[in-house]
Amino acid sequence: MKSIKRNLAVGLVLGFGLLLGGGGFLIYHLTRNALLDRFDAKLRVEALTIMTYTRQEREGVDVDFTDRYIREFDDDVATGFFQLWHPKGRTIERSDSLKGGDLPQRFGTLEQPDYWDFTLPNGQPGRGIGYRFVPHADGSDRRFHKSDLNVGLVVASDRRDLNQALAGLRNTLLGVGAIGFVGTLLVITLVLRSGLMPLQHVADQAEQISAATLQTRFPTDDLPIELRPICQRLNELLGRLEESFERERRFSADVAHELRTPIAELRSLAEVALKWPGDDKAAAAAFKDTLAIAGQMESVVANLLGIARAEAGKQPVVCEAIPVAPFVEELWRPFADRAAEKQLDVSFHMPPESRIETDRSMLASILTNLFDNTATYTPRRGSVRIAFRDEQPAFSFVVANTNDGLTPDDIPGLFQRFWRKDAARSSSGHSGLGLPLAKALAGAIGMTLRAELIGKETLAITVEGMNVTNRR
């Protein structure tokens, strides 16, 4: 599932991580190059010093230089090394710190000396400078000066201190980078949480909106300017939906009101005809069917009016204390014969002393519809379980029964008007308004109705509510 918050967090963290990593990498390499330049400059100074003390004489090349002049070449410290070669390859001079060992030969020029890293004869990491030059001659030795006598010089130094400095810098940058990354992650998380809080508030408000609360509007005064157009459009949409629902409710109520009188007249005529049937038995049978149809139509109209009044909040609510056990047993009594005829296993589970406070007539209508559906649709030799849970201040009724036709996909349709499992609507006993009416009445008295399939064979419908004294 896509998430704006997660995408922003990932993008910002990666972006800051790349910036931190790139900045650390740049700092490390700039510092490393600066330290190497200083290291190389020191090597060049030492090499030029040795070159100054190297001159041509009658006997050849002489180096008037001793290791003791520069501390790095002291064999007790042994961090500096040099070696001078004759063009023919023999060693002219080497530092005592080499202890007879040889440095690698690699030469540049005075203008462009060659610098490189290698392992010193003592096994430690080192860095050296190498170039060829022609030694100068002084005084009477000038006549022996040879301009083509290019001797080779390599000066090296132990770079352990440099490596340690670079390692310390690298570890410091890594530590600072890790701390910065974690800190950035925390800051981004907090900033995003705070910045997206208005969006979360809008989502929470939208989650509370249902068909019964279409009058709700999103407040826009305190919203960020980015969310205001969205909430304004949503408010306009809610207004149109509210008008559409209100028109639908008015239409249902108006149709039901208009049908009440002709249905009542039709029923009266059928009852009169049945009371004085005369000698025409066929007509008497027709009037009996007419009376049954009129009764069914009257039930549909009454249910539609009940739903319309409940959804419009025009159903009067009168609360009173109700002893649960005798109340439920009384409501079940009209369905007991039908349950016995189908050999249903009916069980009641409710504390004998439990009492609730709510509207008796509307709760009776809710449970009566549930009991009617249970007695009608539970298969022969099935089981019915009616339970009450007292969880003060909340309470719930559970009506569960075996079923042999519903699937999980059918559950949302149970509370839709005129919905029946039989798409052809061939059953004439129920119109599909009982559960929608029960749900509307439940909403009118602050209760909720939900259905679920337990396993594959048990349908459970739960009525959840709260005592009115606790809701105030």
TORKOL-4160 file (C-alpha; in steps of 0.2 Angstrom, whole numbers, padded with zeros to 4 digits, m for minus):
472
<pt num="1" X="0000" Y="0000" Z="0000"/>
<pt num="2" X="0007" Y="0017" Z="m0005"/>
<pt num="3" X="0010" Y="0030" Z="0009"/>
<pt num="4" X="0014" Y="0048" Z="0007"/>
<pt num="5" X="0022" Y="0048" Z="0024"/>
<pt num="6" X="0033" Y="0033" Z="0020"/>
<pt num="7" X="0038" Y="0039" Z="0003"/>
<pt num="8" X="0043" Y="0056" Z="0010"/>
<pt num="9" X="0052" Y="0049" Z="0024"/>
<pt num="10" X="0062" Y="0037" Z="0013"/>
<pt num="11" X="0065" Y="0051" Z="0000"/>
<pt num="12" X="0071" Y="0063" Z="0013"/>
<pt num="13" X="0082" Y="0051" Z="0022"/>
<pt num="14" X="0090" Y="0044" Z="0007"/>
<pt num="15" X="0093" Y="0062" Z="0001"/>
<pt num="16" X="0101" Y="0068" Z="0017"/>
<pt num="17" X="0110" Y="0051" Z="0018"/>
<pt num="18" X="0118" Y="0055" Z="0001"/>
<pt num="19" X="0122" Y="0073" Z="0006"/>
<pt num="20" X="0130" Y="0067" Z="0022"/>
<pt num="21" X="0139" Y="0053" Z="0013"/>
<pt num="22" X="0145" Y="0064" Z="m0001"/>
<pt num="23" X="0150" Y="0078" Z="0011"/>
<pt num="24" X="0160" Y="0066" Z="0022"/>
<pt num="25" X="0168" Y="0058" Z="0006"/>
<pt num="26" X="0173" Y="0076" Z="0000"/>
<pt num="27" X="0180" Y="0081" Z="0017"/>
<pt num="28" X="0190" Y="0065" Z="0019"/>
<pt num="29" X="0198" Y="0067" Z="0002"/>
<pt num="30" X="0201" Y="0085" Z="0003"/>
<pt num="31" X="0210" Y="0083" Z="0020"/>
<pt num="32" X="0219" Y="0067" Z="0014"/>
<pt num="33" X="0226" Y="0077" Z="m0001"/>
<pt num="34" X="0231" Y="0091" Z="0010"/>
<pt num="35" X="0240" Y="0080" Z="0022"/>
<pt num="36" X="0248" Y="0071" Z="0007"/>
<pt num="37" X="0254" Y="0087" Z="0000"/>
<pt num="38" X="0262" Y="0092" Z="0016"/>
<pt num="39" X="0270" Y="0075" Z="0018"/>
<pt num="40" X="0276" Y="0076" Z="0000"/>
<pt num="41" X="0283" Y="0094" Z="0003"/>
<pt num="42" X="0292" Y="0088" Z="0018"/>
<pt num="43" X="0300" Y="0074" Z="0008"/>
<pt num="44" X="0305" Y="0086" Z="m0006"/>
<pt num="45" X="0313" Y="0098" Z="0007"/>
<pt num="46" X="0323" Y="0083" Z="0013"/>
<pt num="47" X="0328" Y="0077" Z="m0004"/>
<pt num="48" X="0333" Y="0095" Z="m0009"/>
<pt num="49" X="0344" Y="0096" Z="0007"/>
<pt num="50" X="0353" Y="0079" Z="0002"/>
<pt num="51" X="0355" Y="0085" Z="m0015"/>
<pt num="52" X="0363" Y="0101" Z="m0009"/>
<pt num="53" X="0376" Y="0091" Z="0000"/>
<pt num="54" X="0380" Y="0080" Z="m0015"/>
<pt num="55" X="0394" Y="0085" Z="m0026"/>
<pt num="56" X="0406" Y="0079" Z="m0039"/>
<pt num="57" X="0424" Y="0077" Z="m0035"/>
<pt num="58" X="0439" Y="0070" Z="m0043"/>
<pt num="59" X="0436" Y="0053" Z="m0036"/>
<pt num="60" X="0418" Y="0053" Z="m0041"/>
<pt num="61" X="0402" Y="0058" Z="m0031"/>
<pt num="62" X="0403" Y="0063" Z="m0013"/>
<pt num="63" X="0389" Y="0065" Z="m0001"/>
<pt num="64" X="0394" Y="0077" Z="0013"/>
<pt num="65" X="0379" Y="0073" Z="0023"/>
<pt num="66" X="0375" Y="0063" Z="0039"/>
<pt num="67" X="0359" Y="0055" Z="0045"/>
<pt num="68" X="0362" Y="0065" Z="0062"/>
<pt num="69" X="0358" Y="0081" Z="0053"/>
<pt num="70" X="0340" Y="0077" Z="0052"/>
<pt num="71" X="0331" Y="0068" Z="0066"/>
<pt num="72" X="0320" Y="0057" Z="0055"/>
<pt num="73" X="0336" Y="0049" Z="0048"/>
<pt num="74" X="0342" Y="0044" Z="0066"/>
<pt num="75" X="0343" Y="0025" Z="0066"/>
<pt num="76" X="0336" Y="0026" Z="0084"/>
<pt num="77" X="0319" Y="0033" Z="0077"/>
<pt num="78" X="0320" Y="0026" Z="0060"/>
<pt num="79" X="0306" Y="0035" Z="0051"/>
<pt num="80" X="0317" Y="0043" Z="0037"/>
<pt num="81" X="0327" Y="0034" Z="0024"/>
<pt num="82" X="0337" Y="0039" Z="0008"/>
<pt num="83" X="0348" Y="0030" Z="m0004"/>
<pt num="84" X="0359" Y="0037" Z="m0018"/>
<pt num="85" X="0363" Y="0027" Z="m0034"/>
<pt num="86" X="0377" Y="0030" Z="m0047"/>
<pt num="87" X="0370" Y="0030" Z="m0065"/>
<pt num="88" X="0378" Y="0012" Z="m0067"/>
<pt num="89" X="0367" Y="0006" Z="m0053"/>
<pt num="90" X="0379" Y="0005" Z="m0038"/>
<pt num="91" X="0374" Y="0013" Z="m0022"/>
<pt num="92" X="0384" Y="0029" Z="m0018"/>
<pt num="93" X="0376" Y="0032" Z="m0001"/>
<pt num="94" X="0362" Y="0026" Z="0010"/>
<pt num="95" X="0355" Y="0031" Z="0027"/>
<pt num="96" X="0360" Y="0021" Z="0042"/>
<pt num="97" X="0341" Y="0018" Z="0046"/>
<pt num="98" X="0340" Y="0007" Z="0031"/>
<pt num="99" X="0352" Y="m0005" Z="0040"/>
<pt num="100" X="0359" Y="m0012" Z="0024"/>
<pt num="101" X="0342" Y="m0013" Z="0015"/>
<pt num="102" X="0338" Y="m0005" Z="m0001"/>
<pt num="103" X="0324" Y="0007" Z="m0007"/>
<pt num="104" X="0315" Y="0004" Z="m0023"/>
<pt num="105" X="0321" Y="0013" Z="m0038"/>
<pt num="106" X="0309" Y="0025" Z="m0046"/>
<pt num="107" X="0314" Y="0042" Z="m0052"/>
<pt num="108" X="0306" Y="0058" Z="m0059"/>
<pt num="109" X="0314" Y="0074" Z="m0063"/>
<pt num="110" X="0318" Y="0090" Z="m0052"/>
<pt num="111" X="0303" Y="0098" Z="m0060"/>
<pt num="112" X="0292" Y="0083" Z="m0058"/>
<pt num="113" X="0298" Y="0071" Z="m0045"/>
<pt num="114" X="0289" Y="0055" Z="m0043"/>
<pt num="115" X="0279" Y="0051" Z="m0027"/>
<pt num="116" X="0273" Y="0034" Z="m0023"/>
<pt num="117" X="0268" Y="0022" Z="m0008"/>
<pt num="118" X="0277" Y="0006" Z="m0004"/>
<pt num="119" X="0283" Y="m0005" Z="0010"/>
<pt num="120" X="0299" Y="0000" Z="0018"/>
<pt num="121" X="0313" Y="m0012" Z="0021"/>
<pt num="122" X="0308" Y="m0013" Z="0039"/>
<pt num="123" X="0291" Y="m0019" Z="0034"/>
<pt num="124" X="0281" Y="m0003" Z="0038"/>
<pt num="125" X="0271" Y="0007" Z="0026"/>
<pt num="126" X="0281" Y="0021" Z="0018"/>
<pt num="127" X="0280" Y="0035" Z="0005"/>
<pt num="128" X="0295" Y="0041" Z="m0005"/>
<pt num="129" X="0300" Y="0054" Z="m0018"/>
<pt num="130" X="0313" Y="0049" Z="m0032"/>
<pt num="131" X="0321" Y="0059" Z="m0045"/>
<pt num="132" X="0338" Y="0060" Z="m0055"/>
<pt num="133" X="0349" Y="0075" Z="m0054"/>
<pt num="134" X="0367" Y="0080" Z="m0059"/>
<pt num="135" X="0377" Y="0084" Z="m0043"/>
<pt num="136" X="0386" Y="0101" Z="m0043"/>
<pt num="137" X="0405" Y="0103" Z="m0041"/>
<pt num="138" X="0414" Y="0116" Z="m0030"/>
<pt num="139" X="0431" Y="0125" Z="m0032"/>
<pt num="140" X="0445" Y="0115" Z="m0040"/>
<pt num="141" X="0433" Y="0100" Z="m0043"/>
<pt num="142" X="0424" Y="0110" Z="m0056"/>
<pt num="143" X="0435" Y="0104" Z="m0070"/>
<pt num="144" X="0430" Y="0086" Z="m0065"/>
<pt num="145" X="0411" Y="0090" Z="m0067"/>
<pt num="146" X="0402" Y="0079" Z="m0079"/>
<pt num="147" X="0385" Y="0086" Z="m0085"/>
<pt num="148" X="0379" Y="0069" Z="m0090"/>
<pt num="149" X="0381" Y="0061" Z="m0073"/>
<pt num="150" X="0363" Y="0058" Z="m0068"/>
<pt num="151" X="0363" Y="0051" Z="m0051"/>
<pt num="152" X="0347" Y="0044" Z="m0043"/>
<pt num="153" X="0340" Y="0048" Z="m0026"/>
<pt num="154" X="0325" Y="0041" Z="m0017"/>
<pt num="155" X="0320" Y="0049" Z="0000"/>
<pt num="156" X="0307" Y="0040" Z="0010"/>
<pt num="157" X="0297" Y="0042" Z="0026"/>
<pt num="158" X="0287" Y="0031" Z="0037"/>
<pt num="159" X="0269" Y="0035" Z="0035"/>
<pt num="160" X="0261" Y="0026" Z="0050"/>
<pt num="161" X="0257" Y="0043" Z="0058"/>
<pt num="162" X="0249" Y="0049" Z="0042"/>
<pt num="163" X="0239" Y="0033" Z="0040"/>
<pt num="164" X="0233" Y="0034" Z="0059"/>
<pt num="165" X="0228" Y="0052" Z="0056"/>
<pt num="166" X="0218" Y="0047" Z="0040"/>
<pt num="167" X="0211" Y="0032" Z="0049"/>
<pt num="168" X="0206" Y="0044" Z="0064"/>
<pt num="169" X="0198" Y="0056" Z="0052"/>
<pt num="170" X="0189" Y="0042" Z="0043"/>
<pt num="171" X="0182" Y="0035" Z="0059"/>
<pt num="172" X="0177" Y="0052" Z="0065"/>
<pt num="173" X="0168" Y="0056" Z="0049"/>
<pt num="174" X="0159" Y="0039" Z="0049"/>
<pt num="175" X="0154" Y="0042" Z="0067"/>
<pt num="176" X="0148" Y="0059" Z="0064"/>
<pt num="177" X="0139" Y="0053" Z="0048"/>
<pt num="178" X="0130" Y="0039" Z="0058"/>
<pt num="179" X="0125" Y="0051" Z="0072"/>
<pt num="180" X="0119" Y="0063" Z="0059"/>
<pt num="181" X="0110" Y="0050" Z="0049"/>
<pt num="182" X="0101" Y="0044" Z="0065"/>
<pt num="183" X="0097" Y="0062" Z="0070"/>
<pt num="184" X="0091" Y="0066" Z="0053"/>
<pt num="185" X="0080" Y="0051" Z="0053"/>
<pt num="186" X="0072" Y="0056" Z="0070"/>
<pt num="187" X="0070" Y="0074" Z="0065"/>
<pt num="188" X="0062" Y="0069" Z="0048"/>
<pt num="189" X="0050" Y="0057" Z="0057"/>
<pt num="190" X="0045" Y="0071" Z="0069"/>
<pt num="191" X="0043" Y="0084" Z="0056"/>
<pt num="192" X="0033" Y="0073" Z="0045"/>
<pt num="193" X="0022" Y="0068" Z="0059"/>
<pt num="194" X="0019" Y="0086" Z="0064"/>
<pt num="195" X="0017" Y="0092" Z="0046"/>
<pt num="196" X="0005" Y="0078" Z="0041"/>
<pt num="197" X="m0005" Y="0079" Z="0057"/>
<pt num="198" X="m0019" Y="0090" Z="0048"/>
<pt num="199" X="m0020" Y="0077" Z="0034"/>
<pt num="200" X="m0022" Y="0063" Z="0048"/>
<pt num="201" X="m0036" Y="0074" Z="0056"/>
<pt num="202" X="m0045" Y="0075" Z="0039"/>
<pt num="203" X="m0043" Y="0056" Z="0037"/>
<pt num="204" X="m0050" Y="0053" Z="0055"/>
<pt num="205" X="m0065" Y="0064" Z="0051"/>
<pt num="206" X="m0068" Y="0056" Z="0035"/>
<pt num="207" X="m0068" Y="0039" Z="0043"/>
<pt num="208" X="m0082" Y="0044" Z="0055"/>
<pt num="209" X="m0094" Y="0049" Z="0040"/>
<pt num="210" X="m0107" Y="0037" Z="0035"/>
<pt num="211" X="m0124" Y="0038" Z="0027"/>
<pt num="212" X="m0132" Y="0043" Z="0044"/>
<pt num="213" X="m0119" Y="0058" Z="0046"/>
<pt num="214" X="m0119" Y="0066" Z="0029"/>
<pt num="215" X="m0123" Y="0083" Z="0038"/>
<pt num="216" X="m0105" Y="0083" Z="0044"/>
<pt num="217" X="m0093" Y="0096" Z="0036"/>
<pt num="218" X="m0074" Y="0097" Z="0036"/>
<pt num="219" X="m0068" Y="0113" Z="0045"/>
<pt num="220" X="m0057" Y="0123" Z="0034"/>
<pt num="221" X="m0052" Y="0139" Z="0044"/>
<pt num="222" X="m0037" Y="0131" Z="0053"/>
<pt num="223" X="m0032" Y="0119" Z="0039"/>
<pt num="224" X="m0016" Y="0122" Z="0029"/>
<pt num="225" X="m0019" Y="0130" Z="0012"/>
<pt num="226" X="m0014" Y="0114" Z="0003"/>
<pt num="227" X="m0029" Y="0105" Z="0011"/>
<pt num="228" X="m0042" Y="0118" Z="0010"/>
<pt num="229" X="m0047" Y="0115" Z="m0009"/>
<pt num="230" X="m0048" Y="0097" Z="m0005"/>
<pt num="231" X="m0059" Y="0099" Z="0010"/>
<pt num="232" X="m0070" Y="0112" Z="0001"/>
<pt num="233" X="m0073" Y="0100" Z="m0013"/>
<pt num="234" X="m0077" Y="0086" Z="0000"/>
<pt num="235" X="m0089" Y="0098" Z="0009"/>
<pt num="236" X="m0098" Y="0101" Z="m0008"/>
<pt num="237" X="m0098" Y="0083" Z="m0012"/>
<pt num="238" X="m0106" Y="0079" Z="0006"/>
<pt num="239" X="m0119" Y="0092" Z="0003"/>
<pt num="240" X="m0124" Y="0084" Z="m0014"/>
<pt num="241" X="m0124" Y="0067" Z="m0006"/>
<pt num="242" X="m0135" Y="0074" Z="0009"/>
<pt num="243" X="m0147" Y="0081" Z="m0003"/>
<pt num="244" X="m0148" Y="0065" Z="m0013"/>
<pt num="245" X="m0151" Y="0055" Z="0002"/>
<pt num="246" X="m0164" Y="0067" Z="0009"/>
<pt num="247" X="m0173" Y="0066" Z="m0008"/>
<pt num="248" X="m0172" Y="0047" Z="m0008"/>
<pt num="249" X="m0179" Y="0047" Z="0010"/>
<pt num="250" X="m0193" Y="0059" Z="0006"/>
<pt num="251" X="m0197" Y="0049" Z="m0009"/>
<pt num="252" X="m0198" Y="0033" Z="0001"/>
<pt num="253" X="m0208" Y="0041" Z="0014"/>
<pt num="254" X="m0220" Y="0050" Z="0002"/>
<pt num="255" X="m0223" Y="0034" Z="m0008"/>
<pt num="256" X="m0226" Y="0024" Z="0008"/>
<pt num="257" X="m0238" Y="0037" Z="0014"/>
<pt num="258" X="m0247" Y="0038" Z="m0002"/>
<pt num="259" X="m0249" Y="0019" Z="m0003"/>
<pt num="260" X="m0256" Y="0017" Z="0015"/>
<pt num="261" X="m0273" Y="0023" Z="0011"/>
<pt num="262" X="m0277" Y="0012" Z="m0005"/>
<pt num="263" X="m0269" Y="m0003" Z="0003"/>
<pt num="264" X="m0280" Y="0000" Z="0019"/>
<pt num="265" X="m0295" Y="0002" Z="0008"/>
<pt num="266" X="m0290" Y="m0014" Z="m0002"/>
<pt num="267" X="m0288" Y="m0024" Z="0014"/>
<pt num="268" X="m0305" Y="m0017" Z="0021"/>
<pt num="269" X="m0314" Y="m0023" Z="0005"/>
<pt num="270" X="m0306" Y="m0040" Z="0005"/>
<pt num="271" X="m0311" Y="m0042" Z="0024"/>
<pt num="272" X="m0329" Y="m0037" Z="0020"/>
<pt num="273" X="m0330" Y="m0048" Z="0005"/>
<pt num="274" X="m0323" Y="m0063" Z="0016"/>
<pt num="275" X="m0335" Y="m0059" Z="0030"/>
<pt num="276" X="m0350" Y="m0060" Z="0018"/>
<pt num="277" X="m0343" Y="m0072" Z="0004"/>
<pt num="278" X="m0360" Y="m0077" Z="m0004"/>
<pt num="279" X="m0361" Y="m0092" Z="m0014"/>
<pt num="280" X="m0346" Y="m0089" Z="m0026"/>
<pt num="281" X="m0332" Y="m0100" Z="m0018"/>
<pt num="282" X="m0320" Y="m0094" Z="m0032"/>
<pt num="283" X="m0322" Y="m0076" Z="m0027"/>
<pt num="284" X="m0320" Y="m0080" Z="m0009"/>
<pt num="285" X="m0303" Y="m0088" Z="m0012"/>
<pt num="286" X="m0298" Y="m0073" Z="m0023"/>
<pt num="287" X="m0303" Y="m0061" Z="m0009"/>
<pt num="288" X="m0293" Y="m0072" Z="0003"/>
<pt num="289" X="m0277" Y="m0070" Z="m0008"/>
<pt num="290" X="m0281" Y="m0052" Z="m0010"/>
<pt num="291" X="m0281" Y="m0050" Z="0009"/>
<pt num="292" X="m0264" Y="m0059" Z="0011"/>
<pt num="293" X="m0256" Y="m0048" Z="m0003"/>
<pt num="294" X="m0263" Y="m0032" Z="0005"/>
<pt num="295" X="m0256" Y="m0038" Z="0022"/>
<pt num="296" X="m0239" Y="m0040" Z="0014"/>
<pt num="297" X="m0240" Y="m0023" Z="0005"/>
<pt num="298" X="m0245" Y="m0015" Z="0022"/>
<pt num="299" X="m0230" Y="m0023" Z="0030"/>
<pt num="300" X="m0218" Y="m0016" Z="0017"/>
<pt num="301" X="m0226" Y="0001" Z="0018"/>
<pt num="302" X="m0224" Y="0001" Z="0037"/>
<pt num="303" X="m0206" Y="m0005" Z="0036"/>
<pt num="304" X="m0202" Y="0009" Z="0024"/>
<pt num="305" X="m0210" Y="0022" Z="0035"/>
<pt num="306" X="m0201" Y="0015" Z="0050"/>
<pt num="307" X="m0184" Y="0016" Z="0041"/>
<pt num="308" X="m0188" Y="0034" Z="0035"/>
<pt num="309" X="m0193" Y="0040" Z="0052"/>
<pt num="310" X="m0178" Y="0032" Z="0061"/>
<pt num="311" X="m0165" Y="0038" Z="0048"/>
<pt num="312" X="m0173" Y="0056" Z="0049"/>
<pt num="313" X="m0172" Y="0056" Z="0068"/>
<pt num="314" X="m0191" Y="0058" Z="0069"/>
<pt num="315" X="m0193" Y="0042" Z="0079"/>
<pt num="316" X="m0198" Y="0046" Z="0097"/>
<pt num="317" X="m0186" Y="0038" Z="0110"/>
<pt num="318" X="m0193" Y="0033" Z="0127"/>
<pt num="319" X="m0181" Y="0025" Z="0138"/>
<pt num="320" X="m0185" Y="0013" Z="0153"/>
<pt num="321" X="m0177" Y="m0001" Z="0163"/>
<pt num="322" X="m0179" Y="m0018" Z="0155"/>
<pt num="323" X="m0176" Y="m0035" Z="0163"/>
<pt num="324" X="m0167" Y="m0044" Z="0149"/>
<pt num="325" X="m0171" Y="m0062" Z="0152"/>
<pt num="326" X="m0191" Y="m0061" Z="0153"/>
<pt num="327" X="m0190" Y="m0047" Z="0139"/>
<pt num="328" X="m0181" Y="m0059" Z="0127"/>
<pt num="329" X="m0191" Y="m0074" Z="0131"/>
<pt num="330" X="m0207" Y="m0064" Z="0128"/>
<pt num="331" X="m0201" Y="m0058" Z="0111"/>
<pt num="332" X="m0196" Y="m0076" Z="0106"/>
<pt num="333" X="m0213" Y="m0084" Z="0111"/>
<pt num="334" X="m0222" Y="m0080" Z="0094"/>
<pt num="335" X="m0208" Y="m0089" Z="0085"/>
<pt num="336" X="m0207" Y="m0104" Z="0097"/>
<pt num="337" X="m0220" Y="m0115" Z="0087"/>
<pt num="338" X="m0212" Y="m0112" Z="0071"/>
<pt num="339" X="m0195" Y="m0117" Z="0078"/>
<pt num="340" X="m0202" Y="m0132" Z="0086"/>
<pt num="341" X="m0210" Y="m0137" Z="0069"/>
<pt num="342" X="m0193" Y="m0136" Z="0061"/>
<pt num="343" X="m0185" Y="m0145" Z="0076"/>
<pt num="344" X="m0173" Y="m0131" Z="0079"/>
<pt num="345" X="m0161" Y="m0133" Z="0094"/>
<pt num="346" X="m0164" Y="m0116" Z="0103"/>
<pt num="347" X="m0154" Y="m0111" Z="0118"/>
<pt num="348" X="m0153" Y="m0095" Z="0128"/>
<pt num="349" X="m0138" Y="m0088" Z="0137"/>
<pt num="350" X="m0141" Y="m0073" Z="0148"/>
<pt num="351" X="m0139" Y="m0068" Z="0166"/>
<pt num="352" X="m0155" Y="m0069" Z="0175"/>
<pt num="353" X="m0153" Y="m0052" Z="0184"/>
<pt num="354" X="m0147" Y="m0042" Z="0170"/>
<pt num="355" X="m0156" Y="m0025" Z="0166"/>
<pt num="356" X="m0153" Y="m0012" Z="0153"/>
<pt num="357" X="m0160" Y="0005" Z="0150"/>
<pt num="358" X="m0166" Y="0009" Z="0132"/>
<pt num="359" X="m0182" Y="0011" Z="0121"/>
<pt num="360" X="m0192" Y="m0004" Z="0124"/>
<pt num="361" X="m0202" Y="m0003" Z="0108"/>
<pt num="362" X="m0188" Y="0000" Z="0096"/>
<pt num="363" X="m0177" Y="m0014" Z="0104"/>
<pt num="364" X="m0192" Y="m0026" Z="0103"/>
<pt num="365" X="m0194" Y="m0022" Z="0085"/>
<pt num="366" X="m0175" Y="m0025" Z="0082"/>
<pt num="367" X="m0175" Y="m0042" Z="0091"/>
<pt num="368" X="m0192" Y="m0047" Z="0083"/>
<pt num="369" X="m0184" Y="m0044" Z="0066"/>
<pt num="370" X="m0169" Y="m0055" Z="0070"/>
<pt num="371" X="m0180" Y="m0068" Z="0078"/>
<pt num="372" X="m0191" Y="m0069" Z="0063"/>
<pt num="373" X="m0176" Y="m0071" Z="0051"/>
<pt num="374" X="m0169" Y="m0084" Z="0062"/>
<pt num="375" X="m0185" Y="m0094" Z="0063"/>
<pt num="376" X="m0187" Y="m0092" Z="0044"/>
<pt num="377" X="m0170" Y="m0096" Z="0037"/>
<pt num="378" X="m0162" Y="m0108" Z="0049"/>
<pt num="379" X="m0162" Y="m0125" Z="0041"/>
<pt num="380" X="m0172" Y="m0139" Z="0048"/>
<pt num="381" X="m0164" Y="m0147" Z="0063"/>
<pt num="382" X="m0153" Y="m0132" Z="0064"/>
<pt num="383" X="m0147" Y="m0123" Z="0080"/>
<pt num="384" X="m0151" Y="m0106" Z="0087"/>
<pt num="385" X="m0142" Y="m0097" Z="0100"/>
<pt num="386" X="m0148" Y="m0081" Z="0109"/>
<pt num="387" X="m0136" Y="m0073" Z="0121"/>
<pt num="388" X="m0134" Y="m0057" Z="0131"/>
<pt num="389" X="m0117" Y="m0051" Z="0137"/>
<pt num="390" X="m0117" Y="m0038" Z="0151"/>
<pt num="391" X="m0101" Y="m0028" Z="0150"/>
<pt num="392" X="m0106" Y="m0012" Z="0160"/>
<pt num="393" X="m0108" Y="0001" Z="0154"/>
<pt num="394" X="m0109" Y="m0008" Z="0137"/>
<pt num="395" X="m0120" Y="m0023" Z="0133"/>
<pt num="396" X="m0124" Y="m0034" Z="0117"/>
<pt num="397" X="m0136" Y="m0046" Z="0111"/>
<pt num="398" X="m0130" Y="m0060" Z="0099"/>
<pt num="399" X="m0142" Y="m0070" Z="0089"/>
<pt num="400" X="m0133" Y="m0085" Z="0080"/>
<pt num="401" X="m0140" Y="m0098" Z="0069"/>
<pt num="402" X="m0134" Y="m0111" Z="0057"/>
<pt num="403" X="m0136" Y="m0107" Z="0039"/>
<pt num="404" X="m0134" Y="m0117" Z="0023"/>
<pt num="405" X="m0134" Y="m0103" Z="0010"/>
<pt num="406" X="m0124" Y="m0088" Z="0014"/>
<pt num="407" X="m0106" Y="m0084" Z="0010"/>
<pt num="408" X="m0094" Y="m0070" Z="0016"/>
<pt num="409" X="m0099" Y="m0060" Z="0000"/>
<pt num="410" X="m0117" Y="m0060" Z="0006"/>
<pt num="411" X="m0114" Y="m0052" Z="0023"/>
<pt num="412" X="m0114" Y="m0033" Z="0017"/>
<pt num="413" X="m0130" Y="m0036" Z="0008"/>
<pt num="414" X="m0140" Y="m0041" Z="0023"/>
<pt num="415" X="m0143" Y="m0023" Z="0028"/>
<pt num="416" X="m0147" Y="m0017" Z="0011"/>
<pt num="417" X="m0165" Y="m0013" Z="0007"/>
<pt num="418" X="m0175" Y="m0027" Z="m0003"/>
<pt num="419" X="m0159" Y="m0038" Z="m0003"/>
<pt num="420" X="m0162" Y="m0056" Z="m0004"/>
<pt num="421" X="m0151" Y="m0071" Z="m0007"/>
<pt num="422" X="m0163" Y="m0076" Z="m0020"/>
<pt num="423" X="m0160" Y="m0064" Z="m0034"/>
<pt num="424" X="m0176" Y="m0069" Z="m0043"/>
<pt num="425" X="m0186" Y="m0063" Z="m0027"/>
<pt num="426" X="m0197" Y="m0079" Z="m0028"/>
<pt num="427" X="m0199" Y="m0079" Z="m0009"/>
<pt num="428" X="m0215" Y="m0070" Z="m0004"/>
<pt num="429" X="m0213" Y="m0072" Z="0014"/>
<pt num="430" X="m0200" Y="m0058" Z="0017"/>
<pt num="431" X="m0197" Y="m0041" Z="0007"/>
<pt num="432" X="m0179" Y="m0039" Z="0012"/>
<pt num="433" X="m0183" Y="m0024" Z="0024"/>
<pt num="434" X="m0183" Y="m0032" Z="0041"/>
<pt num="435" X="m0164" Y="m0031" Z="0044"/>
<pt num="436" X="m0162" Y="m0013" Z="0036"/>
<pt num="437" X="m0177" Y="m0008" Z="0048"/>
<pt num="438" X="m0168" Y="m0016" Z="0063"/>
<pt num="439" X="m0152" Y="m0007" Z="0058"/>
<pt num="440" X="m0160" Y="0010" Z="0056"/>
<pt num="441" X="m0169" Y="0008" Z="0073"/>
<pt num="442" X="m0153" Y="0003" Z="0081"/>
<pt num="443" X="m0145" Y="0019" Z="0075"/>
<pt num="444" X="m0159" Y="0029" Z="0082"/>
<pt num="445" X="m0156" Y="0023" Z="0100"/>
<pt num="446" X="m0137" Y="0023" Z="0099"/>
<pt num="447" X="m0134" Y="0005" Z="0095"/>
<pt num="448" X="m0125" Y="m0004" Z="0081"/>
<pt num="449" X="m0129" Y="m0019" Z="0071"/>
<pt num="450" X="m0116" Y="m0031" Z="0063"/>
<pt num="451" X="m0116" Y="m0048" Z="0055"/>
<pt num="452" X="m0102" Y="m0061" Z="0053"/>
<pt num="453" X="m0100" Y="m0078" Z="0047"/>
<pt num="454" X="m0092" Y="m0090" Z="0060"/>
<pt num="455" X="m0085" Y="m0104" Z="0051"/>
<pt num="456" X="m0095" Y="m0109" Z="0036"/>
<pt num="457" X="m0111" Y="m0114" Z="0045"/>
<pt num="458" X="m0116" Y="m0100" Z="0058"/>
<pt num="459" X="m0122" Y="m0083" Z="0055"/>
<pt num="460" X="m0121" Y="m0072" Z="0070"/>
<pt num="461" X="m0129" Y="m0055" Z="0071"/>
<pt num="462" X="m0124" Y="m0044" Z="0086"/>
<pt num="463" X="m0133" Y="m0029" Z="0093"/>
<pt num="464" X="m0121" Y="m0018" Z="0103"/>
<pt num="465" X="m0127" Y="m0003" Z="0114"/>
<pt num="466" X="m0124" Y="0006" Z="0130"/>
<pt num="467" X="m0136" Y="0010" Z="0144"/>
<pt num="468" X="m0143" Y="0028" Z="0142"/>
<pt num="469" X="m0138" Y="0033" Z="0159"/>
<pt num="470" X="m0120" Y="0030" Z="0153"/>
<pt num="471" X="m0122" Y="0039" Z="0137"/>
<pt num="472" X="m0127" Y="0055" Z="0144"/>
